[in-house]
Amino acid sequence: MNKQLKAIPSFATEAEERAFWESHDSSEYMDWNKATKVVMPNLKPTTQTISLRLPLHLLETIKAAANARDVPYQSLIKVWLQEKADHH
């Protein structure tokens, strides 16, 4: 049973469109069961700065490991964290 979908109205501005979708259910305008997954490989994930306290000896060990790999130590920390997160 296919329900009749409403036509998506035209919008003069992005703000007008945003206001419309904030107050309307998109399932009345499109069939999400027919949606396809989109891959956007050029998007960079957002990052957030955090403060992390590490014992000095641990930080020095990480810096030495990064230096041996010729990569910045913060990049190495991110790689290791991602690998550990993927493992779990």
C-alpha positions in Angstrom: 0.0 0.0 0.0 1.6 3.2 -1.2 0.6 6.4 0.6 0.3 9.5 -1.4 3.3 11.8 -0.8 3.0 15.5 -0.6 4.9 17.7 -3.0 7.9 19.4 -1.6 7.3 23.2 -1.8 9.8 25.6 -3.3 11.8 27.8 -1.0 13.1 31.3 -1.5 16.0 30.9 1.0 17.8 28.3 2.9 16.5 29.7 6.2 12.9 29.3 4.9 13.6 25.7 4.0 15.2 25.0 7.4 12.2 26.5 9.1 9.9 24.3 7.0 11.7 21.0 7.8 11.9 21.9 11.5 8.1 21.9 11.7 7.2 19.1 9.1 7.7 15.4 9.0 9.8 14.5 6.0 8.2 11.1 5.7 5.0 12.8 4.4 7.1 14.2 1.5 9.5 11.3 0.6 9.6 7.5 0.9 12.6 6.8 3.1 12.3 3.1 2.2 13.6 3.9 -1.3 16.5 6.1 0.0 20.0 5.1 -1.0 23.1 5.5 1.0 25.4 8.3 -0.1 29.2 8.3 0.4 30.9 11.7 0.6 34.6 10.8 0.8 35.9 14.4 0.7 34.1 15.4 4.0 36.4 15.8 6.9 35.1 14.7 10.3 34.7 17.5 12.8 37.2 17.6 15.6 37.1 18.9 19.1 40.0 20.0 21.2 40.3 18.2 24.5 42.7 18.5 27.4 44.3 15.2 28.4 46.7 14.9 31.3 49.3 12.2 30.8 52.2 11.2 33.0 55.4 12.8 31.6 57.1 9.4 31.1 54.1 8.2 29.0 54.1 11.4 26.9 57.8 11.1 26.3 57.4 7.4 25.2 54.6 8.4 22.8 56.8 11.2 21.4 59.7 8.8 20.9 57.4 6.3 19.1 56.1 9.1 16.9 59.6 10.4 16.1 60.7 6.9 15.1 57.7 6.8 12.7 58.3 10.4 11.5 54.8 11.5 12.4 53.5 14.1 14.8 52.8 12.6 18.2 49.2 13.9 18.3 48.5 12.1 15.0 50.0 8.9 16.4 47.8 9.2 19.5 44.7 9.6 17.2 45.7 6.6 15.2 46.2 4.4 18.2 42.9 5.6 19.8 41.1 4.8 16.5 42.6 1.4 16.3 41.6 0.6 19.9 38.1 1.9 19.3 37.7 -0.2 16.1 38.9 -3.3 18.0 36.1 -2.9 20.6 
